[in-house]
Amino acid sequence: MNTLVKNAWSSAGMIFGALALIISLIHFSTGPYSASPSLESVVARHVSEIKKGVIDGLKGKAPSSGESARKINIDQILTTVVLSFATAALLLAFVGGMRKENKWSVRGALIFGCATLAFHAILLGMALASAIILLLILLSLISGFFG
């Protein structure tokens, strides 16, 4: 317990970093939690809003604002929390390093925080690379390059 008290800043950074990495890995492994609406339902909603707007305009009524209540997106919340925890871990590691705390605690906070941010950066890079490859395959199929 005495070690945690001496290295309070970097120990808190390790806890934040470890939580961020664990939440990030669990969220990636178990998939998205918020179901996105289907394309048909989005198009149908927009068409009905346009229809109501045209009818209101023909009747001389003021157009109604079709602002619906925003739904809570748990995936967006989890991503924000994870990135905030990782940033907090890096900041706490910096503070711990400035206070000359134990090197192992400071390095642990740095490793957990950087690992979480690197994990998200790698996922983004793989998504972009996959999108570019799919686009190139689609363009080559359209242009008749393969056949």
Secondary structure, 3 states (H helix, E strand, C coil): CHHHHHCHHHHHHHHHHHHHHHHHHHHHHHCCCCCCCCHHHHHHHHHHHHHHHHHHHHHCCCCCCCCCCCCCCHHHHHHHHHHHHHHHHHHHHHHHHHCCCCHHHHHHHHHHHHHHHHHHHHHHHHHHHHHHHHHHHHHHHHHCCCC
